[in-house]
């Protein structure tokens, strides 16, 4: 059993609702992978270049999720097209 805790911010909840239905399904799958094994290869987790503490994982080739991590808790902050990363690269 995993000791990972996933917290969804209000923004990521709203972003999720705006995603196309097929991407919503992929996002839910990726969150399950994150909860079970944060090193799952399909997540491609890495720090956002130029940021201080923001990370991303792949939802699919075109969509990303931005998060912060504190210990074993992952705070999912935003989800959307890859260009979303630019917003967090300067923070």
C-alpha positions as CSV (number, residue, x, y, z in Angstrom):
1,X,0.0,0.0,0.0
2,X,1.2,3.4,-0.9
3,X,1.7,6.2,1.6
4,X,1.3,8.9,-1.1
5,X,-1.4,11.6,-0.4
6,X,-2.8,13.5,-3.4
7,X,-4.5,16.8,-2.7
8,X,-6.5,18.5,-5.5
9,X,-6.6,22.3,-5.5
10,X,-9.7,24.2,-6.6
11,X,-7.9,25.3,-9.8
12,X,-7.0,21.7,-10.9
13,X,-10.6,20.7,-10.2
14,X,-11.8,23.4,-12.5
15,X,-9.1,22.7,-15.1
16,X,-10.2,19.0,-15.1
17,X,-13.8,20.0,-16.0
18,X,-12.5,22.0,-19.0
19,X,-10.4,19.1,-20.4
20,X,-11.8,17.0,-23.2
21,X,-13.5,13.9,-22.0
22,X,-10.8,11.5,-23.3
23,X,-8.1,13.6,-21.6
24,X,-10.1,13.5,-18.3
25,X,-10.0,9.7,-18.4
26,X,-6.2,9.8,-19.0
27,X,-5.8,12.3,-16.2
28,X,-7.6,10.0,-13.8
29,X,-5.4,7.1,-14.9
30,X,-2.3,9.1,-14.4
31,X,-3.4,10.1,-10.9
32,X,-3.9,6.4,-10.0
33,X,-0.3,5.8,-11.3
34,X,1.0,8.7,-9.2
35,X,-0.8,7.3,-6.1
36,X,0.6,3.8,-6.6
37,X,4.1,4.5,-8.0
38,X,5.3,8.1,-8.5
39,X,8.1,6.6,-10.6
40,X,5.8,5.1,-13.1
41,X,7.4,5.6,-16.6
42,X,4.3,7.1,-18.2
43,X,4.2,10.0,-15.8
44,X,7.6,11.4,-17.0
45,X,7.8,13.4,-13.7
46,X,10.4,16.3,-13.8
47,X,10.9,19.7,-12.3
48,X,9.8,22.6,-14.4
49,X,12.8,24.4,-15.7
50,X,13.2,27.9,-14.2
51,X,10.7,27.3,-11.4
52,X,11.4,27.0,-7.7
53,X,9.6,23.9,-6.5
54,X,7.0,23.2,-9.3
55,X,7.0,19.8,-11.0
56,X,5.0,18.4,-13.9
57,X,3.7,15.0,-15.0
58,X,2.4,14.0,-18.4
59,X,-1.3,13.4,-18.8
60,X,-0.5,12.5,-22.4
61,X,1.7,13.9,-25.2
62,X,-0.1,17.2,-25.3
63,X,-1.4,17.8,-21.7
64,X,0.4,18.2,-18.4
65,X,-0.4,18.5,-14.7
66,X,1.6,20.9,-12.5
67,X,2.2,20.0,-8.9
68,X,4.2,20.7,-5.8
69,X,5.4,18.0,-3.4
70,X,5.9,18.2,0.3
71,X,7.1,14.9,1.8
72,X,4.7,12.3,0.6
73,X,1.9,14.7,-0.3
74,X,1.4,15.8,-3.9
75,X,-0.6,19.0,-4.4
76,X,-2.0,19.0,-7.9
77,X,-2.2,22.7,-8.9
78,X,-3.1,22.9,-12.6
79,X,-3.8,20.8,-15.6
80,X,-4.0,21.7,-19.3
81,X,-2.2,21.9,-22.6
82,X,1.6,21.8,-22.5
83,X,1.8,25.7,-22.8
84,X,0.5,25.7,-19.2
85,X,4.1,25.0,-18.1
86,X,5.2,28.5,-19.2
87,X,3.0,30.0,-16.4
88,X,5.0,28.1,-13.8
89,X,8.4,28.3,-15.3
90,X,8.9,31.8,-13.9
91,X,7.6,31.2,-10.4
